[in-house]
Amino acid sequence: MARVVLPEESTKEIFELIDVLISLLFESLPRRDQRNWARVYLNGLVRTKGKKTIRNIAGTGASSVEQSLQQFISKSPWDWTPVRRSLAQHLERTAQRPLAWVLQPMVIEKAGDRSVGVGRQFVPQLGRTANCQQASGIWLASSEASFPVEWTLTLPGPWTSELLRRRRAGIPDTARSLTPAQDAVHAVQRMAATWQLQRRPVVMEVANSDLPQSIESFAHQDIPFVFKVDGSLPVSFGGAGRHKPGPHTAPARELIDSLRSQRRVVEWTRHGRAEGAVTLLTSASIFATPSEDRPAPAPTTPLLLLGAWTEAALLPSEFWITNIGDRPLAQLFLLAKLTDRVSLDFTETCEPVGIRDFEGRSFRGWHHHATLASVAHAARLLGASRDRLSDTGPAGRSLGDFAGPARTGATRPPLAARPPAVLPPRPLIPGQTPRREYIR
């Protein structure tokens, strides 16, 4: 993929913004020299051409800089969680208000076997077995921009069961071998419980085998969700009324297709494109789907199965399950499509700052690099897009206000007073309003 080259004036503005972010986000780093090396690394992620390795960031003939950066990234014991939490809190205060937390998988193919978490494994995103690392990013996403704020690195079994390998990579004793979805769900739960953020709907793709546990985990904490699922997923429905036999079980695709006479037409604009798109939507109330080894408990809120047809499709092609029942189908669909916003920003901003480029072997180093790449992503997107995204209307502050205090007179309710399981109280998703919606 071609790396994007920023104009000189934009790069200067980004470096100035990095200085601001260092003072705001890295207070948890106790020493001034640590914050200085964070600045060097961040500037390198933005400025360096090609792969963003520590050697390339340090530059040729700068062995002392390379050694210091290697120490700071791979060995220094600073905690990355406070930095990520501060980044998320800062973005929620100053950038356009996020509509969702979007889970974005990331696959990093490797040639060797020593990078932490690498292994030969089947990767659904690639449709094949690959020698790779599997990670997930949690992104704060609006219709205008998205930002990664938390990362998980999935560890195949040998990385947690083999003591020597575990020690060499510095993997914490608390780390376990889970599926990427399980890692992501646990990370969302930690964010919801401890990061003091406005709780947003979680949008992510979930495999059939991971779905019951994901529903149960989020229902336990009243976390709203929109899960993309496969059309083959068995779902239970019917039997709610006195004269309705059931419940019945059928694949999600079959249930949605049986309701094609109730489809609604939604016109919308794809993220990053000027042309419009037409999608047909319908939905059905369903029950939680049991897993093979244990039944899933009834959720505290009803579940809705949402299905979509693209313009030329004869059969429904996309399916989601959500516990958000108080919003029109068009809003739920546009919420689900925030994954496209994240994919766009991942390709245009996060990859160019080197999110995939870490070549070290330590667990700590990988997370330090991912943290700094997230800050570089925020600096680059906010700085380079300041003019383009300056007008956010009544929904929130301008992205151009990145370094300023909260709006005068604006107050935010205490976290405990904010309703956790609903979408933000706005009539339509800004920037993605459907131009028409009707029963067909």
C-alpha positions as CSV (number, residue, x, y, z in Angstrom):
1,M,0.0,0.0,0.0
2,A,1.3,3.5,-0.9
3,R,2.2,5.6,2.1
4,V,0.5,9.0,2.2
5,V,2.9,12.0,2.2
6,L,1.6,15.0,4.2
7,P,2.2,18.6,3.1
8,E,4.9,20.3,5.1
9,E,2.5,22.7,6.8
10,S,0.3,19.8,8.0
11,T,3.3,17.9,9.3
12,K,4.3,21.0,11.4
13,E,0.8,21.3,12.8
14,I,0.9,17.6,13.7
15,F,4.2,17.9,15.5
16,E,2.8,20.8,17.5
17,L,-0.2,18.7,18.4
18,I,2.0,15.9,19.5
19,D,3.6,18.3,22.0
20,V,0.2,19.1,23.3
21,L,-0.8,15.4,23.5
22,I,2.5,14.5,25.3
23,S,1.6,16.9,28.2
24,L,-2.0,15.7,28.3
25,L,-1.8,12.0,27.9
26,F,1.6,10.9,29.3
27,E,1.3,12.3,32.9
28,S,1.5,8.7,34.1
29,L,5.1,8.4,32.8
30,P,7.1,9.5,35.9
31,R,10.3,10.7,34.2
32,R,10.9,13.6,31.8
33,D,13.3,11.5,29.7
34,Q,10.5,8.9,29.2
35,R,8.2,11.6,27.9
36,N,11.0,12.9,25.7
37,W,11.5,9.5,24.1
38,A,7.7,9.2,23.6
39,R,7.9,12.5,21.7
40,V,10.8,11.2,19.5
41,Y,9.0,8.0,18.8
42,L,5.7,9.8,17.9
43,N,7.4,12.2,15.6
44,G,9.2,9.3,14.0
45,L,5.9,7.5,13.4
46,V,4.6,10.5,11.6
47,R,7.8,11.6,9.8
48,T,9.6,8.4,8.9
49,K,9.1,7.0,5.4
50,G,8.6,3.4,4.8
51,K,8.4,0.8,7.6
52,K,8.2,2.4,11.1
53,T,10.8,0.2,12.8
54,I,12.9,1.5,15.7
55,R,16.0,1.5,13.5
56,N,14.3,3.5,10.8
57,I,12.8,6.0,13.3
58,A,16.3,6.5,14.9
59,G,17.9,7.1,11.5
60,T,21.2,5.9,10.1
61,G,24.3,6.4,12.2
62,A,22.2,7.1,15.4
63,S,23.0,4.0,17.4
64,S,22.6,5.7,20.7
65,V,19.1,6.9,19.7
66,E,18.2,3.4,18.5
67,Q,19.3,1.9,21.8
68,S,17.4,4.4,23.9
69,L,14.2,3.9,21.8
70,Q,14.7,0.1,22.1
71,Q,14.9,0.5,25.9
72,F,11.9,2.8,26.0
73,I,9.7,0.6,23.8
74,S,10.6,-2.9,24.6
75,K,12.0,-2.9,28.1
76,S,10.9,0.1,30.1
77,P,8.1,-0.9,32.5
78,W,5.7,2.0,31.9
79,D,2.0,1.1,32.0
80,W,0.2,1.7,28.7
81,T,-3.3,1.5,30.1
82,P,-3.4,5.1,31.6
83,V,-2.1,6.5,28.4
84,R,-4.8,4.8,26.3
85,R,-7.5,5.8,28.9
86,S,-6.4,9.4,28.8
87,L,-6.4,9.3,25.0
88,A,-10.0,8.0,25.0
89,Q,-11.2,10.6,27.5
90,H,-9.5,13.4,25.6
91,L,-11.1,12.4,22.3
92,E,-14.5,12.1,23.9
93,R,-14.2,15.6,25.3
94,T,-12.7,17.4,22.3
95,A,-13.4,15.5,19.1
96,Q,-16.8,14.8,17.6
97,R,-18.8,12.7,20.0
98,P,-18.4,9.0,19.2
99,L,-21.5,7.0,18.4
100,A,-20.0,3.6,19.0
101,W,-17.0,1.5,20.1
102,V,-16.1,-0.4,17.0
103,L,-14.0,-3.6,17.2
104,Q,-11.6,-3.8,14.2
105,P,-9.5,-7.1,13.8
106,M,-5.9,-6.7,12.7
107,V,-3.9,-9.5,11.1
108,I,-0.1,-9.1,10.9
109,E,1.5,-11.8,8.8
110,K,5.1,-12.8,9.8
111,A,7.9,-14.8,8.2
112,G,9.4,-16.1,11.5
113,D,8.2,-17.6,14.7
114,R,9.7,-15.3,17.4
115,S,7.4,-12.3,17.4
116,V,5.2,-12.4,20.4
117,G,1.8,-14.1,19.7
118,V,2.8,-15.3,16.2
119,G,1.6,-18.8,15.1
120,R,0.1,-20.7,12.2
121,Q,-3.6,-20.3,12.6
122,F,-6.8,-20.0,10.5
123,V,-7.8,-16.4,10.0
124,P,-11.4,-15.7,9.0
125,Q,-10.5,-12.3,7.6
126,L,-8.0,-14.0,5.2
127,G,-10.0,-17.1,4.6
128,R,-6.9,-19.3,5.0
129,T,-4.3,-20.4,7.5
130,A,-1.4,-18.0,7.9
131,N,1.6,-17.5,10.1
132,C,0.6,-14.3,11.8
133,Q,-0.3,-12.3,14.9
134,Q,-3.9,-11.6,15.5
135,A,-4.9,-8.4,17.3
136,S,-8.0,-6.3,17.8
137,G,-8.4,-2.5,18.1
138,I,-11.3,-0.8,19.9
139,W,-12.1,2.4,18.1
140,L,-14.2,5.4,19.1
141,A,-16.1,6.0,16.0
142,S,-18.4,8.7,14.6
143,S,-19.7,9.2,11.1
144,E,-16.8,11.7,10.5
145,A,-13.8,10.1,12.1
146,S,-12.6,7.2,14.2
147,F,-9.7,6.6,16.6
148,P,-8.2,3.5,18.1
149,V,-7.9,3.7,21.9
150,E,-7.4,0.1,23.1
151,W,-5.7,-3.0,21.7
152,T,-5.6,-6.7,22.4
153,L,-3.0,-9.2,21.2
154,T,-4.3,-12.8,21.0
155,L,-1.9,-15.4,22.3
156,P,-2.0,-18.9,20.8
157,G,-1.8,-21.7,23.3
158,P,2.0,-22.3,23.1
159,W,2.7,-18.7,24.1
160,T,0.9,-19.2,27.5
161,S,1.6,-22.9,28.1
162,E,5.4,-23.0,27.4
163,L,7.1,-21.3,30.3
164,L,10.4,-20.5,28.5
165,R,8.6,-18.8,25.6
166,R,6.4,-16.9,28.0
167,R,9.3,-15.6,30.0
168,R,11.3,-14.6,27.0
169,A,8.4,-12.5,25.7
170,G,7.6,-11.1,29.1
171,I,4.0,-12.2,28.9
172,P,2.2,-11.5,32.2
173,D,1.0,-14.3,34.4
174,T,-2.6,-13.1,34.0
175,A,-2.6,-13.5,30.2
176,R,-4.5,-16.4,28.8
177,S,-5.1,-18.0,25.4
178,L,-8.5,-16.9,24.2
179,T,-10.1,-16.3,20.9
180,P,-9.8,-12.8,19.3
181,A,-13.5,-12.2,20.1
182,Q,-13.1,-13.2,23.7
183,D,-10.0,-11.0,24.1
184,A,-12.0,-8.1,22.6
185,V,-15.1,-8.7,24.8
186,H,-12.9,-8.7,28.0
187,A,-11.2,-5.4,26.8
188,V,-14.6,-3.8,26.3
189,Q,-15.8,-4.9,29.7
190,R,-12.7,-3.4,31.3
191,M,-13.2,-0.1,29.4
192,A,-16.9,0.1,30.5
193,A,-16.0,-0.6,34.1
194,T,-12.9,1.5,34.7
195,W,-12.3,4.1,32.0
196,Q,-15.0,6.6,33.0
197,L,-16.3,7.0,29.4
198,Q,-19.8,7.6,28.2
199,R,-20.9,4.0,27.4
200,R,-21.5,3.5,23.7
201,P,-22.9,0.7,21.6
202,V,-20.3,-1.9,20.8
203,V,-20.1,-2.8,17.1
204,M,-18.2,-6.0,16.2
205,E,-18.3,-9.2,14.1
206,V,-18.8,-12.3,16.2
207,A,-18.4,-15.9,15.1
208,N,-21.3,-18.3,15.8
209,S,-19.3,-20.1,18.5
210,D,-18.5,-16.9,20.4
211,L,-21.9,-15.4,20.2
212,P,-23.6,-16.8,23.4
213,Q,-20.8,-15.8,25.6
214,S,-20.5,-12.4,24.0
215,I,-24.2,-11.7,24.6
216,E,-24.1,-12.9,28.1
217,S,-21.0,-10.9,29.0
218,F,-22.4,-7.6,27.6
219,A,-25.9,-8.2,29.1
220,H,-24.3,-8.6,32.5
221,Q,-22.9,-5.1,32.3
222,D,-25.8,-3.5,30.4
223,I,-23.5,-2.8,27.4
224,P,-25.5,-2.1,24.2
225,F,-24.2,-4.0,21.2
226,V,-24.6,-4.6,17.5
227,F,-23.0,-7.9,16.5
228,K,-22.5,-8.8,12.9
229,V,-23.2,-12.5,12.5
230,D,-23.2,-15.2,9.8
231,G,-26.4,-16.0,7.9
232,S,-26.0,-19.6,8.9
233,L,-26.5,-18.8,12.6
234,P,-29.4,-20.7,14.1
235,V,-31.9,-18.3,15.8
236,S,-34.9,-19.0,17.9
237,F,-38.1,-17.0,17.4
238,G,-41.9,-17.1,17.9
239,G,-43.9,-18.5,20.7
240,A,-44.4,-15.1,22.5
241,G,-48.1,-14.8,22.2
242,R,-51.0,-17.1,23.2
243,H,-51.8,-18.2,19.7
244,K,-48.3,-18.4,18.4
245,P,-46.8,-21.8,18.4
246,G,-43.1,-22.1,19.0
247,P,-40.4,-21.3,19.6
248,H,-39.0,-22.2,16.3
249,T,-35.3,-22.4,15.2
250,A,-34.0,-21.5,11.7
251,P,-30.9,-20.0,10.1
252,A,-30.8,-16.2,10.4
253,R,-30.8,-16.0,6.5
254,E,-33.9,-18.0,6.2
255,L,-35.8,-16.1,8.9
256,I,-34.9,-12.7,7.4
257,D,-35.7,-13.8,3.8
258,S,-39.2,-14.9,5.0
259,L,-39.9,-11.3,6.0
260,R,-38.9,-9.7,2.6
261,S,-42.5,-8.3,2.2
262,Q,-41.8,-6.1,5.3
263,R,-38.6,-4.6,3.9
264,R,-37.8,-0.9,4.3
265,V,-35.7,1.0,1.7
266,V,-32.9,3.1,3.1
267,E,-30.8,5.5,1.0
268,W,-27.5,6.5,2.5
269,T,-23.9,7.6,1.6
270,R,-21.0,5.2,2.0
271,H,-18.1,6.3,4.1
272,G,-15.4,8.0,2.1
273,R,-17.5,8.0,-1.1
274,A,-19.7,10.6,-2.7
275,E,-22.2,8.3,-4.4
276,G,-25.3,7.0,-2.6
277,A,-26.3,3.5,-1.9
278,V,-29.6,1.7,-1.5
279,T,-30.2,-1.0,1.1
280,L,-33.3,-3.0,2.0
281,L,-33.8,-3.8,5.7
282,T,-36.1,-5.9,7.8
283,S,-35.9,-7.3,11.3
284,A,-37.3,-10.0,13.6
285,S,-37.4,-10.4,17.4
286,I,-35.4,-13.4,18.5
287,F,-34.2,-15.2,21.6
288,A,-30.6,-15.6,22.7
289,T,-29.0,-18.5,20.8
290,P,-27.7,-21.3,23.1
291,S,-24.2,-22.7,22.6
292,E,-23.5,-26.3,22.1
293,D,-22.3,-27.0,25.6
294,R,-24.6,-24.8,27.6
295,P,-27.8,-22.8,27.2
296,A,-27.5,-19.1,27.2
297,P,-29.6,-17.3,29.8
298,A,-32.4,-15.0,28.7
299,P,-31.1,-11.5,28.2
300,T,-32.4,-8.6,30.2
301,T,-33.5,-6.8,27.0
302,P,-35.0,-8.3,23.8
303,L,-32.8,-9.2,20.9
304,L,-33.4,-8.0,17.4
305,L,-32.1,-9.7,14.2
306,L,-31.5,-7.2,11.5
307,G,-31.0,-8.3,7.9
308,A,-30.0,-6.3,4.8
309,W,-30.1,-6.7,1.0
310,T,-27.7,-4.7,-1.2
311,E,-29.0,-3.1,-4.4
312,A,-28.6,-6.2,-6.7
313,A,-28.9,-9.0,-4.2
314,L,-31.7,-11.5,-4.5
315,L,-31.1,-12.9,-0.9
316,P,-30.2,-11.0,2.2
317,S,-26.4,-10.7,2.5
318,E,-25.7,-9.1,5.9
319,F,-27.0,-9.8,9.4
320,W,-26.7,-8.3,12.8
321,I,-28.0,-9.1,16.3
322,T,-28.6,-6.2,18.7
323,N,-30.0,-5.5,22.1
324,I,-30.9,-2.0,21.1
325,G,-34.7,-2.0,20.6
326,D,-35.6,1.7,20.7
327,R,-34.2,3.0,17.5
328,P,-35.4,2.8,13.8
329,L,-33.9,0.2,11.6
330,A,-32.1,2.8,9.5
331,Q,-30.2,4.1,12.6
332,L,-29.2,0.6,13.6
333,F,-28.0,-0.1,10.1
334,L,-25.9,3.1,9.9
335,L,-24.5,2.3,13.4
336,A,-23.4,-1.1,12.1
337,K,-21.8,0.5,9.1
338,L,-19.5,2.5,11.3
339,T,-17.2,-0.5,10.7
340,D,-16.7,1.0,7.2
341,R,-15.6,4.3,8.8
342,V,-13.0,2.5,10.9
343,S,-11.7,0.4,8.0
344,L,-11.2,3.6,6.0
345,D,-9.3,5.4,8.8
346,F,-7.3,2.2,9.5
347,T,-6.1,2.2,5.8
348,E,-5.6,5.9,5.4
349,T,-4.2,6.9,8.8
350,C,-3.4,4.0,11.2
351,E,-1.4,1.9,8.7
352,P,0.7,4.8,7.5
353,V,1.8,5.6,11.1
354,G,3.0,2.0,11.4
355,I,0.5,0.1,13.5
356,R,1.6,-3.2,11.8
357,D,5.3,-2.4,11.8
358,F,6.6,-3.4,15.2
359,E,9.4,-6.0,14.9
360,G,10.2,-6.6,18.5
361,R,9.6,-9.8,20.4
362,S,8.2,-8.6,23.7
363,F,4.6,-8.4,24.8
364,R,5.3,-5.1,26.5
365,G,7.0,-3.7,23.4
366,W,4.1,-4.6,21.2
367,H,1.6,-2.8,23.5
368,H,3.9,0.2,23.9
369,H,4.2,0.5,20.1
370,A,0.4,0.1,19.6
371,T,-0.3,2.8,22.2
372,L,2.1,5.3,20.6
373,A,0.7,4.4,17.1
374,S,-2.8,5.2,18.4
375,V,-1.6,8.6,19.6
376,A,0.1,9.3,16.3
377,H,-3.1,8.3,14.5
378,A,-5.0,10.8,16.6
379,A,-2.5,13.5,16.0
380,R,-2.3,12.9,12.3
381,L,-6.1,12.7,11.8
382,L,-6.9,15.7,14.0
383,G,-4.1,17.8,12.7
384,A,-4.4,17.0,9.0
385,S,-8.2,17.1,9.0
386,R,-8.7,20.1,11.1
387,D,-10.2,22.2,8.3
388,R,-12.2,19.4,6.7
389,L,-13.9,18.4,10.0
390,S,-14.2,21.8,11.6
391,D,-17.9,22.1,11.4
392,T,-19.7,19.4,13.5
393,G,-22.8,21.4,14.1
394,P,-24.8,21.0,17.4
395,A,-23.8,17.4,18.0
396,G,-20.4,18.3,19.5
397,R,-17.3,20.4,19.4
398,S,-15.1,20.9,16.4
399,L,-12.1,18.7,15.9
400,G,-10.2,21.9,15.5
401,D,-10.7,22.5,19.3
402,F,-8.3,19.6,20.0
403,A,-6.1,21.4,22.5
404,G,-8.7,23.6,24.2
405,P,-10.8,23.2,27.3
406,A,-14.4,22.0,27.4
407,R,-17.0,24.4,26.0
408,T,-17.8,27.1,28.5
409,G,-20.9,26.4,30.4
410,A,-21.1,22.8,29.2
411,T,-21.6,20.2,31.9
412,R,-21.4,16.4,31.7
413,P,-23.5,14.3,34.0
414,P,-21.7,12.0,36.4
415,L,-21.0,8.6,34.9
416,A,-23.5,6.9,37.2
417,A,-26.2,9.2,36.0
418,R,-25.7,8.4,32.3
419,P,-28.1,5.7,30.9
420,P,-25.7,3.0,29.7
421,A,-27.9,0.9,27.3
422,V,-29.2,3.4,24.7
423,L,-27.8,5.2,21.8
424,P,-26.9,8.9,22.3
425,P,-30.2,10.9,22.5
426,R,-30.2,12.3,19.0
427,P,-32.9,11.9,16.3
428,L,-30.6,10.9,13.5
429,I,-26.9,9.9,13.1
430,P,-25.1,13.1,11.9
431,G,-23.6,13.0,8.5
432,Q,-25.3,9.7,7.6
433,T,-29.0,10.6,7.5
434,P,-31.1,8.4,5.2
435,R,-32.8,10.5,2.6
436,R,-36.0,8.3,2.7
437,E,-37.3,5.3,4.5
438,Y,-40.5,3.6,3.8
439,I,-42.3,0.3,4.0
440,R,-42.2,-1.6,0.7
